[in-house]
Amino acid sequence: MNKKSDIVSNKVIVPEEKIRLRLPKKYNNEMFALAERLLGGSRMNVICADGKSRLARIPGRMKRRMKVRAGDLLIIQPWEIQNEKADIVYRYFKTQSSTLSRKNMLPEIIDVF
């Protein structure tokens, strides 16, 4: 931090850290969603980035590893046969959600962070 290029008008410039976050894969038909309410039986209502409300299920591999609560930011994958149902692929932590919101990577409809 002793370089002259790092000091500008007595303020130290700290380079922004690069944070790697998983994003929805468009070729897998994945999208952002916001968990609205839990229904029981590993199911919940979610509000998707396309504006639709879907019934999403929490797969067993995710159910055992982490808890999904109402208000969490998720990545979901809608079913091909029934478009009003979906599978949850990934859950973001609160700090990750606020980072995505700060960088304007979330759609307007689900940007509540």
Stockholm file with secondary structure:
# STOCKHOLM 1.0

chainA/1-113         MNKKSDIVSNKVIVPEEKIRLRLPKKYNNEMFALAERLLGGSRMNVICADGKSRLARIPGRMKRRMKVRAGDLLIIQPWEIQNEKADIVYRYFKTQSSTLSRKNMLPEIIDVF
#=GR chainA/1-113 SS CCCGGGEETTEECCCCCCCCCCCCCGGGTCEEEEEEEECSSSEEEEEETTSCEEEEECCHHHHHHCCCCTTCEEEEEECSSCTTEEEEEEECCHHHHHHHHHTTCSCGGGCCC
#=GC SS_cons         CCCGGGEETTEECCCCCCCCCCCCCGGGTCEEEEEEEECSSSEEEEEETTSCEEEEECCHHHHHHCCCCTTCEEEEEECSSCTTEEEEEEECCHHHHHHHHHTTCSCGGGCCC
//
